Amino acid sequence: MSSNQQDLLSAEDAERADKFEFGAGTRRFSGWRQHLFVGISAAYCLFHIAVLNIVPMDEWVFRTIHVTVGGAIAFVLYSAGRRRAGPVPWYDWLAILLSLACCAYIWVNVDELIGRTGVLPTQADAIVAAVGTLLVLEITRRTAGLALPIICLVFIAYVFVGPWLPGILNYRGYEVDLFFSFIYSMEGIFGMTTAASSQFIILFVAFAAFLQASKTGEYFINLAVGLFGGVRGGPAKVTVVSGVLFGTISGSAVANVVASGMFSIPMMRRVGYSKTSAAAIEATSSTGGQIVPPVMGAGAFLMAEITGIAYTDIALAAIIPAALFYIANYAHVDIEAVKQNIRGLPRSELPQVSRLLRQAYLLAPLVVLIWTLMSGFSVIRAGTMGIMAAIVTSWLSRETRMGVGATIRALDDATRQSLQLVAVCACAGIIVGVLGLTGLGGRFSALILSVAGQSQFLALLFAMLIALLLGMGMPTTAAYAIAAAVVAPGLQQMGIPPLIAHLFIFYYAVISAITPPVALASFAAAALAGSDPWKTSFESVRYGVGAFVVPFMFFYQPALLMQGDALSITIAAVTAALGVLCLAFASEGWLGGLIAWPLRALALAAALLLMGGAWWGDIAGVGIMLAIYVWRRWGARRSEGSTAT
């Protein structure tokens, strides 16, 4: 898109939106300091690619470097407060030295630590572990806000006050040195959550950074504008479609909002959408990007690590639910355009689709990634080949060609975008470690079973509320990790398959970004649009109402997760799509024209019948929907006839 076709918002608007993603301000460097920081940052990402593909390393040492060196870089980049600071102060230099000292201590003593961690730790072991744990909490506070560190502190406090708590919370307690030695090990901070971030997440964040550097992200947006910009409500539909495409290379709702909202919100405002509607459409579409295969954000990699289910199986299962989310989102946007009589952009201002199709080679990295995943290659090898394909593809055009400088900048961008996820995964490891050490996870599962009785529906409702609450104010990855550790075991004990249980939790952790009262994606979009955050949040829920029922749909219809024969999967997908459309008609009050509340109630009933999965419900739902449409059209003709008379 040319400069005169984009109405970009100011850098201040982007910074206001960024504050919902990060807990502290970021520093900017210049001159030799900038070059030095970029070099170290790029080397950090390149180190991971090399270890994962060429030079194997001891697992504990590798994860320690991943967390501690990443933490040191974060102490340089993020200031202690929300305002962007100047030079790195002395206390941050001290934190950097302590972080690197923790790394060196584990590297030198790893063989001895394997035998004495959590059993017979030395005083030095306990001190290093306590300092390392505090550094992880501080880095998480700076990169992701206060919510997750506070929850971690509550879990840590529980370890020591457990002996005085009643009932199911009663616990014998643990000595301080044993606890910190246990938690700062492969059983806690460096456990399964850090395994996911060190092996998979950083690699696919690098893949996303290289796609951006090779202009693939920009190509996605231009393609969406060229195809949908001129239709009814065009800019809003561009936002929905670009959310699908851009979501494959970004795993953060707020990052998606900032990246695409910079141009999509002004475009929507220009054709007639209100500030609130424009911000809500952007927030909803950007949030859904986290559930779009093949990348699906960081949470899906964590899911594969926790469940042992192959990532390709998770990505395959997510295809239909992601499609249902965006079908519903598109329907809401289209109905809004009809009701408000909102047109598209002039054709003269749209990119030429024929020219964009000649640049379809920019999609090659995604094609390579999907092909390698489906061909049985490991996730690590697929991600690496995708990065290489992005570099090679960039050389096919002078405009996109990546040289050494662009490659270093892409590596630097990958590290910067990974720091929050590194901190969040390490911090979530504290909670996972406490649950394993105290047995609280098993007792919480027993509590779920006792409250829900034999009702899987009540158990799922309980899980939904927990995932939504955890996701308010913290990144999706952290919300999913905690809910997966606390809630998923109880769901599985009730007979719910692991894939369904974990995807269910993951989806609600994702859509918590648009769920009031703390809706980070909606707040970020409101900051960009200058709209009221609360109104934007509730409007986002309206546009994304289909997302709140999709997880229950694939629980009752496993065929929606690609489980079963081709015919049953096709029937389930078609009827589910009709169901979310009916839900959109009911919530918007429109089906071939405005419909009154009695007909909206019937449309809601049709939606529920179509979502239920029973054959008789599908027939009844389609019949009700057709009857409403015919009745509405007949009423419209009678009205036109009366007017003519």
C-alpha positions in Angstrom: 0.0 0.0 0.0 1.4 3.4 -0.9 1.9 6.2 1.6 -1.1 8.2 0.3 -3.3 5.1 0.8 -2.5 4.7 4.4 -3.7 6.9 7.2 -1.3 5.9 9.9 -1.7 6.9 13.5 1.0 8.7 15.4 3.9 7.0 17.4 2.3 8.3 20.6 -0.9 6.3 19.8 1.2 3.1 19.3 3.0 3.7 22.6 -0.4 4.1 24.4 -1.5 0.8 22.9 1.9 -0.9 23.7 1.5 -0.2 27.4 -1.2 -2.8 27.6 1.3 -5.4 26.3 4.3 -4.5 28.5 4.5 -3.7 32.2 7.3 -1.1 31.9 8.8 1.4 29.5 11.4 0.5 27.0 14.8 2.2 26.5 16.1 3.5 23.2 19.7 3.6 22.3 21.8 5.4 19.7 25.2 5.3 18.2 27.6 2.5 19.3 25.3 1.5 22.2 22.5 0.7 19.7 24.8 -1.4 17.5 26.2 -3.3 20.6 22.7 -4.0 21.9 21.4 -5.2 18.5 24.5 -7.4 18.1 24.0 -9.1 21.5 20.2 -9.4 20.9 20.8 -11.0 17.5 23.4 -13.3 18.9 20.9 -14.5 21.5 18.4 -15.6 18.9 21.1 -17.1 16.6 22.4 -19.1 19.6 19.0 -20.8 20.0 18.8 -21.6 16.3 22.3 -23.1 16.4 21.8 -25.2 19.5 18.5 -26.5 18.3 19.8 -27.5 14.9 23.6 -27.9 14.9 25.4 -27.9 18.4 23.4 -29.8 21.1 23.8 -28.7 24.7 22.9 -30.0 28.1 19.2 -29.4 28.6 19.4 -27.7 32.0 22.3 -25.4 30.9 20.5 -24.5 27.6 17.3 -23.5 29.4 19.3 -21.6 32.1 21.0 -19.6 29.4 17.7 -19.1 27.7 16.2 -17.6 30.9 19.1 -15.8 32.5 20.7 -14.2 29.4 17.3 -13.3 28.1 16.6 -11.7 31.5 19.9 -9.8 31.3 18.9 -8.4 27.9 15.4 -7.5 29.3 17.0 -5.6 32.1 18.8 -3.5 29.6 15.8 -3.0 27.4 13.0 -2.5 30.0 13.1 0.2 32.6 11.8 -0.3 36.1 8.9 2.0 35.7 6.4 2.7 33.0 8.2 5.7 31.6 11.0 5.3 29.1 14.2 5.8 31.0 17.6 7.1 29.9 20.8 5.2 30.5 20.8 1.8 32.3 20.9 2.6 36.1 23.3 1.0 38.5 20.6 -1.3 40.0 19.8 -2.7 36.6 23.5 -3.4 36.0 23.5 -5.2 39.3 20.5 -7.3 38.2 22.3 -8.1 34.9 25.4 -9.3 36.8 23.4 -11.4 39.2 21.4 -13.0 36.3 24.7 -13.9 34.5 26.2 -15.1 37.8 23.2 -17.5 38.3 23.8 -18.8 34.8 27.5 -19.3 35.4 26.8 -21.1 38.7 24.4 -23.6 37.2 26.7 -24.2 34.2 29.7 -24.9 36.4 27.9 -27.0 39.0 25.2 -28.7 36.8 26.5 -32.3 37.5 26.4 -31.8 41.3 23.1 -30.0 41.2 21.3 -32.9 39.5 21.9 -35.0 42.6 21.3 -32.5 45.4 18.5 -30.1 44.0 15.5 -30.1 46.3 17.1 -32.8 48.5 20.4 -31.7 50.0 21.1 -28.2 48.7 24.1 -26.2 49.9 23.8 -22.7 51.2 25.1 -21.4 47.9 22.5 -23.4 46.0 19.7 -21.9 48.0 21.1 -18.3 47.7 21.5 -18.6 43.9 18.0 -20.1 43.5 16.4 -17.4 45.7 18.1 -14.6 43.8 17.3 -16.2 40.4 13.7 -16.6 41.3 13.4 -13.0 42.4 15.0 -11.9 39.1 12.5 -13.9 37.1 9.6 -12.3 39.0 11.0 -8.8 38.3 11.6 -9.5 34.6 8.0 -10.8 34.3 6.7 -7.6 36.1 8.6 -5.4 33.6 7.6 -7.3 30.5 4.1 -8.5 31.3 2.8 -6.5 34.2 2.0 -7.2 37.8 -0.7 -9.8 37.5 1.4 -13.0 37.0 4.1 -12.1 39.6 1.4 -11.4 42.2 -0.2 -14.8 41.5 3.3 -16.4 41.8 4.0 -14.7 45.1 0.6 -16.1 46.4 1.7 -19.6 45.4 5.1 -19.2 47.0 3.5 -17.9 50.2 1.2 -20.9 50.2 4.2 -23.2 50.5 5.1 -21.6 53.8 1.7 -20.9 55.3 0.1 -24.2 54.2 0.5 -25.9 57.7 -1.9 -23.3 59.2 -4.5 -23.4 56.5 -7.7 -25.5 56.9 -9.3 -28.3 54.8 -8.1 -28.9 51.3 -5.5 -26.2 51.5 -3.7 -27.7 54.5 -0.1 -28.7 53.6 2.8 -29.8 55.8 5.1 -27.0 54.6 8.6 -26.9 53.2 12.0 -25.5 54.3 13.1 -22.3 52.5 16.4 -23.7 51.1 14.8 -26.9 49.9 11.9 -24.9 48.3 14.0 -22.4 46.3 16.5 -25.2 45.3 13.5 -27.2 44.0 11.7 -24.3 42.2 14.9 -23.0 40.5 15.4 -26.3 38.7 14.0 -28.5 36.0 11.0 -29.1 38.2 10.0 -25.5 38.3 11.4 -22.5 36.5 13.4 -24.5 34.0 10.7 -27.1 33.5 8.1 -27.8 30.8 7.1 -24.2 30.3 10.6 -23.0 29.7 11.2 -26.1 27.5 8.4 -24.8 25.3 9.8 -21.3 25.1 13.4 -22.3 24.6 12.7 -25.0 21.9 9.7 -23.8 20.0 8.4 -20.4 20.9 11.6 -18.4 20.2 12.1 -20.3 17.0 8.6 -19.4 15.7 8.9 -15.9 16.9 12.1 -15.7 14.8 10.1 -17.2 11.9 7.5 -14.4 12.3 10.3 -11.8 12.4 11.8 -13.0 9.2 8.4 -13.1 7.5 8.0 -9.4 8.5 11.5 -8.6 7.3 10.8 -10.3 3.9 7.6 -8.1 3.6 5.2 -11.1 3.9 3.3 -9.5 6.7 2.8 -6.3 4.6 1.8 -8.5 1.6 -0.9 -10.2 3.7 -2.4 -6.8 4.6 -2.2 -5.5 1.0 -3.8 -8.6 -0.3 -6.7 -8.3 2.1 -7.1 -4.6 1.1 -7.0 -5.5 -2.6 -9.6 -8.3 -2.3 -12.0 -6.8 0.2 -11.4 -3.1 0.5 -13.9 -2.1 -2.1 -16.9 -4.2 -0.9 -19.6 -3.2 1.5 -17.9 -2.2 4.8 -14.6 -2.9 3.1 -12.1 -1.7 5.6 -13.7 -3.7 8.4 -13.7 -6.8 6.3 -10.0 -6.1 5.5 -9.4 -6.1 9.3 -11.1 -9.5 9.7 -9.3 -11.1 6.8 -5.9 -9.6 7.7 -6.5 -10.9 11.2 -6.7 -14.4 9.8 -3.6 -14.0 7.6 -1.5 -11.9 10.0 -2.5 -14.2 12.9 -0.4 -17.0 11.4 2.8 -15.0 12.1 2.0 -13.3 15.4 1.0 -14.9 18.7 0.0 -11.8 20.6 -3.4 -10.1 20.5 -2.0 -6.7 21.6 0.9 -7.0 19.1 -1.6 -7.7 16.3 -3.7 -4.7 17.4 -0.8 -2.3 17.3 0.7 -3.7 14.0 -2.5 -3.8 12.0 -4.6 -1.2 13.9 -2.3 1.5 12.9 -3.8 1.6 9.4 -7.1 -0.4 9.7 -8.7 1.8 12.4 -8.3 5.0 10.4 -9.6 3.3 7.3 -12.7 2.1 9.1 -13.3 5.5 10.6 -13.0 7.0 7.1 -15.9 5.0 5.6 -18.2 5.6 8.6 -17.5 3.2 11.5 -17.6 4.9 14.9 -14.4 5.0 17.0 -15.8 2.3 19.3 -16.9 0.0 16.5 -13.6 0.4 14.6 -11.6 -0.4 17.8 -13.8 -3.3 18.7 -13.5 -4.9 15.2 -9.7 -4.6 15.3 -9.5 -6.0 18.8 -11.7 -9.0 18.1 -10.0 -9.8 14.8 -6.5 -9.5 16.3 -7.4 -11.7 19.2 -8.6 -14.5 17.0 -5.2 -14.5 15.3 -3.9 -16.5 18.2 -6.0 -19.5 17.3 -5.2 -19.6 13.6 -2.9 -22.4 12.5 -0.1 -23.1 11.7 1.5 -20.9 14.4 -1.4 -20.3 16.9 0.7 -18.2 19.3 3.0 -19.4 22.0 0.2 -21.2 24.0 -0.1 -24.0 21.4 3.5 -24.9 21.7 3.2 -25.1 25.4 0.1 -27.3 25.0 2.2 -29.7 22.9 4.8 -29.8 25.6 2.3 -30.4 28.5 0.1 -32.9 26.8 2.6 -34.8 24.7 0.2 -34.4 21.7 2.1 -33.7 18.4 1.9 -30.0 17.5 0.7 -30.9 14.0 -2.3 -32.7 15.5 -3.1 -29.6 17.6 -2.8 -27.3 14.6 -4.9 -29.6 12.5 -7.6 -29.8 15.2 -7.7 -26.0 15.4 -8.6 -25.3 11.8 -12.4 -25.6 11.9 -12.8 -23.7 15.3 -10.6 -20.9 14.0 -12.8 -20.7 10.8 -16.0 -20.6 12.9 -14.6 -17.7 14.9 -13.9 -15.6 11.7 -17.1 -16.6 10.0 -19.0 -15.2 12.9 -16.7 -12.1 13.1 -17.2 -11.5 9.3 -21.0 -11.9 9.6 -21.2 -9.3 12.4 -19.1 -6.8 10.4 -21.2 -7.3 7.3 -24.5 -6.8 9.2 -23.1 -3.7 10.8 -22.2 -2.4 7.3 -25.7 -3.1 6.0 -27.4 -1.5 9.0 -25.3 1.6 8.8 -25.1 1.8 5.0 -21.3 1.8 5.0 -19.6 1.5 1.7 -16.1 0.4 0.7 -13.1 2.3 -0.4 -12.9 3.7 -4.0 -11.3 1.2 -6.4 -8.8 3.9 -7.4 -7.2 3.7 -3.9 -6.9 -0.1 -3.7 -3.8 -2.1 -4.6 -4.0 -4.0 -7.9 -4.9 -7.6 -7.2 -3.2 -8.8 -10.4 0.1 -7.2 -9.3 -0.3 -8.8 -5.8 -0.9 -12.2 -7.3 2.3 -11.9 -9.2 4.0 -11.5 -5.8 2.4 -14.7 -4.4 5.9 -16.2 -4.1 6.1 -14.3 -0.8 3.8 -17.0 0.6 6.5 -19.6 0.0 7.8 -19.6 3.6 4.3 -20.4 5.0 3.9 -23.1 2.3 7.3 -24.6 3.3 6.4 -24.5 7.0 3.0 -26.2 6.5 4.5 -28.8 4.1 7.3 -29.7 6.4 5.0 -30.0 9.4 2.5 -32.2 7.5 5.4 -34.3 6.0 6.5 -35.5 9.4 9.5 -33.2 10.0 10.0 -32.1 13.6 8.6 -28.7 14.7 12.1 -27.4 15.2 13.2 -28.5 11.7 10.0 -27.1 10.2 10.5 -23.7 11.8 14.2 -23.5 10.8 13.3 -24.4 7.2 10.6 -21.7 7.2 13.2 -19.1 8.3 15.5 -20.2 5.5 12.7 -20.1 3.0 11.9 -16.5 4.1 15.5 -15.4 3.5 15.6 -17.2 0.1 12.2 -15.8 -0.9 13.3 -12.2 -0.1 16.0 -12.5 -2.8 13.4 -12.9 -5.5 12.7 -9.2 -5.5 14.9 -6.1 -5.1 12.2 -4.5 -2.9 12.3 -7.4 -0.4 15.9 -8.6 -0.6 17.4 -9.2 2.8 21.1 -8.6 3.3 23.3 -9.1 6.3 22.0 -6.0 8.0 18.4 -6.9 7.5 19.1 -10.5 8.8 20.7 -9.1 11.9 17.7 -6.8 12.5 15.3 -9.7 12.0 17.2 -11.7 14.7 17.2 -8.6 17.0 13.4 -8.2 16.5 12.9 -11.9 17.2 14.7 -11.5 20.5 12.8 -8.4 21.5 9.5 -10.0 20.8 10.5 -13.2 22.7 11.5 -11.6 26.0 8.0 -11.3 27.4 7.3 -14.9 26.5 10.6 -16.1 28.0 9.8 -14.3 31.2 6.2 -15.5 31.3 7.0 -19.1 30.7 9.7 -19.1 33.4 7.4 -17.4 35.8 4.6 -19.9 35.1 7.1 -22.6 35.9 7.0 -21.3 39.5 3.3 -22.1 39.7 3.7 -25.5 38.0 6.5 -26.3 40.4 4.5 -25.3 43.5 1.5 -27.4 42.3 3.7 -30.4 41.9 5.6 -29.9 45.2 2.5 -29.4 47.3 0.0 -31.7 45.5 -2.4 -28.7 45.3 -3.1 -29.5 41.7 -4.5 -32.9 42.5 -6.6 -31.5 45.4 -7.9 -28.7 43.2 -8.9 -31.4 40.6 -10.7 -33.3 43.4 -12.5 -30.0 44.3 -13.7 -29.6 40.7 -15.0 -33.1 40.7 -16.9 -32.7 43.9 -18.4 -29.3 42.9 -19.4 -30.5 39.3 -20.5 -33.9 40.4 -20.9 -36.0 37.3 -21.8 -33.0 35.1 -19.1 -32.4 32.5 -20.9 -29.3 31.5 -20.6 -27.7 34.9 -16.9 -28.7 35.0 -16.4 -27.0 31.7 -18.3 -23.9 32.8 -16.0 -23.8 35.8 -12.9 -24.1 33.6 -14.2 -21.4 31.3 -14.6 -18.9 34.2 -11.1 -19.7 35.6 -9.4 -19.3 32.1 -11.2 -16.0 31.5 -10.4 -14.7 35.0 -6.7 -15.7 34.7 -6.5 -14.1 31.2 -7.6 -10.7 32.5 -4.4 -8.7 32.8 -1.9 -11.3 31.8 -0.7 -12.8 28.5 -2.5 -15.8 27.0 0.5 -18.1 27.5 0.6 -17.5 31.3 -3.2 -17.8 31.6 -3.2 -21.0 29.7 -0.2 -22.5 31.6 -1.8 -21.9 35.0 -5.3 -23.1 34.0 -3.8 -26.2 32.3 -1.9 -27.0 35.5 -4.9 -26.4 37.8 -8.0 -27.2 35.8 -7.1 -29.6 33.0 -6.2 -32.6 35.2 -9.7 -32.5 36.8 -11.4 -32.3 33.4 -9.4 -35.3 32.2 -10.4 -37.3 35.3 -14.0 -36.7 34.3 -13.3 -38.5 31.0 -12.8 -35.4 28.8 -10.0 -36.2 26.2 -6.7 -34.2 26.8 -6.9 -32.5 23.4 -10.5 -31.2 24.0 -9.7 -30.2 27.6 -6.6 -28.2 26.8 -8.0 -26.6 23.6 -11.1 -25.6 25.6 -8.9 -23.8 28.2 -6.7 -22.3 25.6 -9.5 -20.8 23.6 -11.0 -19.0 26.7 -7.5 -17.9 27.7 -7.2 -16.3 24.2 -10.6 -14.5 24.2 -10.0 -13.2 27.7 -8.1 -10.4 25.8 -11.5 -8.9 24.8 -13.5 -9.9 27.9 -14.3 -7.1 30.4 -13.5 -5.9 33.0 -9.8 -6.2 32.0 -9.6 -6.7 28.2 -6.0 -5.9 27.1 -6.6 -6.2 23.3 -9.8 -4.0 23.5 -8.0 -1.4 25.7 -5.0 -1.3 23.2 -7.4 -0.8 20.3 -9.3 1.9 22.2 -6.0 3.7 22.8 -5.3 3.7 19.1 -8.8 4.8 18.2 -9.3 7.3 21.0 -12.5 5.5 22.1 -13.8 4.7 25.6 -12.1 1.4 26.7 -15.1 0.1 28.5 -17.5 0.6 25.6 -14.9 -0.9 23.3 -14.6 -4.0 25.5 -18.4 -4.6 25.5 -18.6 -3.9 21.7 -15.7 -6.4 21.2 -17.7 -9.1 23.1 -20.6 -8.4 20.7 -18.4 -8.9 17.6 -16.8 -12.0 19.1 -19.8 -13.6 20.7 -19.3 -16.7 18.5 -15.9 -17.3 20.1 -17.6 -17.8 23.5 -19.6 -20.8 22.3 -17.1 -22.5 19.9 -15.3 -24.4 22.6 -18.5 -25.9 23.9 -19.3 -26.8 20.3 -16.2 -28.9 19.7 -16.7 -30.5 23.1 -20.1 -31.8 22.0 -19.0 -32.4 18.4 -15.4 -33.7 18.3 -15.7 -33.9 14.5 -15.0 -30.2 14.6 -11.5 -31.1 15.8 -11.0 -33.3 12.7 -11.9 -36.4 14.6 -13.9 -38.9 12.6 -14.6 -39.6 8.9 -14.7 -37.0 6.2 -18.5 -37.0 5.9 -19.1 -36.5 9.6 -16.4 -33.7 9.8 -18.0 -31.9 6.8 -21.6 -32.1 8.2 -20.4 -30.9 11.6 -18.5 -28.0 10.0 -21.4 -26.9 7.8 -24.0 -27.0 10.5 -21.7 -25.3 13.0 -21.0 -22.5 10.6 -24.8 -22.1 10.1 -25.1 -22.1 13.9 -22.6 -19.2 14.5 -24.3 -17.3 11.6 -27.7 -17.7 13.4 -26.1 -16.5 16.6 -24.8 -13.4 14.7 -28.4 -12.8 13.3 -29.9 -13.1 16.8 -27.4 -10.8 18.5 -27.5 -8.2 15.7 -31.2 -8.4 15.1 -30.9 -8.7 11.4 -31.9 -11.4 8.9 -32.8 -10.0 5.5 -33.8 -6.9 7.4 -34.4 -5.8 11.0 -36.1 -8.5 13.1 -38.0 -7.9 16.3 -37.2 -9.6 19.7 -39.6 -12.6 19.2 -37.8 -13.5 15.9 -34.4 -12.8 17.5 -35.3 -15.4 20.2 -36.3 -17.9 17.5 -32.9 -17.2 15.7 -31.1 -17.9 19.0 -33.0 -21.1 19.4 -32.1 -22.1 15.8 -28.4 -21.3 16.6 -28.5 -23.5 19.7 -30.1 -26.4 17.7 -27.5 -26.2 15.0 -24.7 -26.1 17.5 -25.9 -29.1 19.4 -24.8 -31.7 16.9 -28.0 -33.8 16.7 -29.3 -34.5 13.3 -32.9 -33.5 14.3 -31.5 -30.3 15.7 -29.7 -29.5 12.5 -33.0 -30.0 10.5 -35.0 -28.0 13.0 -32.5 -25.2 13.1 -32.3 -24.8 9.3 -36.1 -24.8 9.1 -36.4 -22.1 11.7 -33.8 -19.9 10.0 -35.5 -20.3 6.6 -38.9 -19.5 8.2 -37.6 -16.3 9.8 -36.0 -15.2 6.5 -39.2 -15.9 4.5 -41.4 -14.2 7.1 -39.1 -11.2 7.1 -39.0 -10.9 3.3 -42.8 -11.3 3.1 -43.2 -8.6 5.7 -40.9 -6.3 3.8 -42.8 -6.8 0.5 -46.1 -6.1 2.3 -44.6 -2.9 3.7 -43.3 -1.8 0.3 -46.8 -2.5 -1.2 -48.5 -0.4 1.5 -46.1 2.4 0.9 -46.7 2.3 -2.8 -50.5 2.4 -2.3 
